[in-house]
Amino acid sequence: MVETMSDVVARSGRAARDVTIEALAAGELRTEDIMISAEALLAQAAQAREHGYEPMARNFERAAEMTALPDDEILVMYEALRPFRSTAGELESIAARLDAASARNCAALVREAAAAYAARGCLRSD
């Protein structure tokens, strides 16, 4: 686990302190070098929770889960969660895929959204 900000690493494993303008100019950085790691997000969640910001902590935990998901799956989820874009079944299918990918907090959020949309009449009908 990340103990201090000096311990923060990118998704690639590169230390955040090594992500510099000089490294960029030298062509030494890859996309993964500027992407946040799950560990860094979990450290932020712990800090948020420690300071009494529980909703923010849960957001960081969901973000940490999403680091393991392919970008196209995140875009599908984003589009599906817009009002009137999905049926209850489609949202449950996304939640099941998230559960299978060990993104249980994200799956719970999709199910919560589906229930809220159902209550407000914001689901697409079949």
One Martini backbone bead per residue (centre of mass of N, CA, C, O) as a GRO file, in nm:
protein
  126
    1MET     BB    1   0.100   0.034   0.016
    2VAL     BB    2   0.057   0.364   0.021
    3GLU     BB    3   0.211   0.594   0.245
    4THR     BB    4   0.325   0.808   0.044
    5MET     BB    5   0.370   1.019  -0.216
    6SER     BB    6   0.659   0.895  -0.276
    7ASP     BB    7   0.509   0.600  -0.338
    8VAL     BB    8   0.395   0.675  -0.598
    9VAL     BB    9   0.250   0.500  -0.875
   10ALA     BB   10   0.204   0.405  -1.170
   11ARG     BB   11   0.066   0.168  -1.364
   12SER     BB   12   0.366   0.088  -1.466
   13GLY     BB   13   0.558   0.159  -1.188
   14ARG     BB   14   0.630   0.438  -1.202
   15ALA     BB   15   0.746   0.689  -1.042
   16ALA     BB   16   0.620   0.995  -0.995
   17ARG     BB   17   0.902   1.144  -0.974
   18ASP     BB   18   0.969   1.035  -1.289
   19VAL     BB   19   0.742   1.233  -1.389
   20THR     BB   20   0.866   1.442  -1.633
   21ILE     BB   21   0.945   1.671  -1.861
   22GLU     BB   22   1.214   1.543  -1.936
   23ALA     BB   23   1.102   1.260  -1.995
   24LEU     BB   24   0.914   1.351  -2.215
   25ALA     BB   25   1.124   1.492  -2.404
   26ALA     BB   26   1.291   1.206  -2.421
   27GLY     BB   27   1.071   0.967  -2.462
   28GLU     BB   28   1.020   0.791  -2.173
   29LEU     BB   29   0.710   0.797  -2.197
   30ARG     BB   30   0.408   0.642  -2.128
   31THR     BB   31   0.085   0.615  -2.078
   32GLU     BB   32   0.116   0.444  -1.807
   33ASP     BB   33   0.290   0.677  -1.662
   34ILE     BB   34   0.005   0.870  -1.639
   35MET     BB   35  -0.140   0.649  -1.482
   36ILE     BB   36  -0.322   0.556  -1.232
   37SER     BB   37  -0.323   0.362  -0.957
   38ALA     BB   38  -0.484   0.167  -0.740
   39GLU     BB   39  -0.306   0.229  -0.496
   40ALA     BB   40  -0.337   0.538  -0.503
   41LEU     BB   41  -0.646   0.539  -0.473
   42LEU     BB   42  -0.652   0.386  -0.201
   43ALA     BB   43  -0.493   0.600  -0.049
   44GLN     BB   44  -0.702   0.823  -0.093
   45ALA     BB   45  -0.931   0.676   0.048
   46ALA     BB   46  -0.800   0.661   0.326
   47GLN     BB   47  -0.774   0.966   0.365
   48ALA     BB   48  -1.069   1.038   0.338
   49ARG     BB   49  -1.170   0.860   0.568
   50GLU     BB   50  -0.988   0.980   0.795
   51HIS     BB   51  -1.140   1.278   0.726
   52GLY     BB   52  -1.464   1.209   0.671
   53TYR     BB   53  -1.488   1.114   0.341
   54GLU     BB   54  -1.674   0.868   0.242
   55PRO     BB   55  -1.777   0.923  -0.049
   56MET     BB   56  -1.492   0.968  -0.163
   57ALA     BB   57  -1.376   0.695  -0.090
   58ARG     BB   58  -1.570   0.532  -0.272
   59ASN     BB   59  -1.480   0.662  -0.536
   60PHE     BB   60  -1.185   0.566  -0.523
   61GLU     BB   61  -1.252   0.263  -0.515
   62ARG     BB   62  -1.389   0.253  -0.790
   63ALA     BB   63  -1.149   0.361  -0.949
   64ALA     BB   64  -0.961   0.128  -0.879
   65GLU     BB   65  -1.128  -0.087  -1.025
   66MET     BB   66  -1.113   0.054  -1.315
   67THR     BB   67  -0.807   0.002  -1.381
   68ALA     BB   68  -0.884  -0.310  -1.479
   69LEU     BB   69  -1.041  -0.189  -1.707
   70PRO     BB   70  -1.140  -0.143  -2.005
   71ASP     BB   71  -1.212   0.135  -2.177
   72ASP     BB   72  -1.463   0.027  -2.333
   73GLU     BB   73  -1.622  -0.054  -2.075
   74ILE     BB   74  -1.642   0.227  -1.953
   75LEU     BB   75  -1.797   0.354  -2.191
   76VAL     BB   76  -2.040   0.170  -2.176
   77MET     BB   77  -2.119   0.244  -1.888
   78TYR     BB   78  -2.155   0.544  -1.928
   79GLU     BB   79  -2.377   0.527  -2.141
   80ALA     BB   80  -2.577   0.339  -1.978
   81LEU     BB   81  -2.609   0.560  -1.729
   82ARG     BB   82  -2.790   0.711  -1.892
   83PRO     BB   83  -3.078   0.828  -1.928
   84PHE     BB   84  -3.271   0.614  -2.135
   85ARG     BB   85  -3.039   0.388  -2.243
   86SER     BB   86  -3.150   0.154  -2.045
   87THR     BB   87  -3.219  -0.137  -1.923
   88ALA     BB   88  -3.237  -0.336  -1.660
   89GLY     BB   89  -3.089  -0.575  -1.798
   90GLU     BB   90  -2.840  -0.418  -1.898
   91LEU     BB   91  -2.744  -0.327  -1.618
   92GLU     BB   92  -2.716  -0.613  -1.500
   93SER     BB   93  -2.503  -0.707  -1.703
   94ILE     BB   94  -2.290  -0.507  -1.615
   95ALA     BB   95  -2.280  -0.589  -1.317
   96ALA     BB   96  -2.191  -0.881  -1.372
   97ARG     BB   97  -1.923  -0.809  -1.511
   98LEU     BB   98  -1.808  -0.657  -1.268
   99ASP     BB   99  -1.812  -0.890  -1.073
  100ALA     BB  100  -1.626  -1.076  -1.250
  101ALA     BB  101  -1.395  -0.830  -1.225
  102SER     BB  102  -1.391  -0.733  -0.920
  103ALA     BB  103  -1.619  -0.477  -0.936
  104ARG     BB  104  -1.829  -0.446  -0.684
  105ASN     BB  105  -1.874  -0.141  -0.642
  106CYS     BB  106  -1.964  -0.085  -0.931
  107ALA     BB  107  -2.198  -0.283  -0.939
  108ALA     BB  108  -2.358  -0.148  -0.711
  109LEU     BB  109  -2.394   0.123  -0.857
  110VAL     BB  110  -2.555   0.016  -1.098
  111ARG     BB  111  -2.787  -0.098  -0.927
  112GLU     BB  112  -2.863   0.170  -0.797
  113ALA     BB  113  -2.929   0.314  -1.059
  114ALA     BB  114  -3.149   0.122  -1.157
  115ALA     BB  115  -3.340   0.174  -0.918
  116ALA     BB  116  -3.365   0.480  -0.958
  117TYR     BB  117  -3.469   0.469  -1.250
  118ALA     BB  118  -3.720   0.303  -1.191
  119ALA     BB  119  -3.849   0.508  -0.985
  120ARG     BB  120  -3.826   0.755  -1.222
  121GLY     BB  121  -3.854   0.650  -1.525
  122CYS     BB  122  -3.534   0.608  -1.672
  123LEU     BB  123  -3.590   0.365  -1.839
  124ARG     BB  124  -3.569   0.163  -2.094
  125SER     BB  125  -3.776   0.008  -2.294
  126ASP     BB  126  -3.818  -0.300  -2.467
   0.00000   0.00000   0.00000
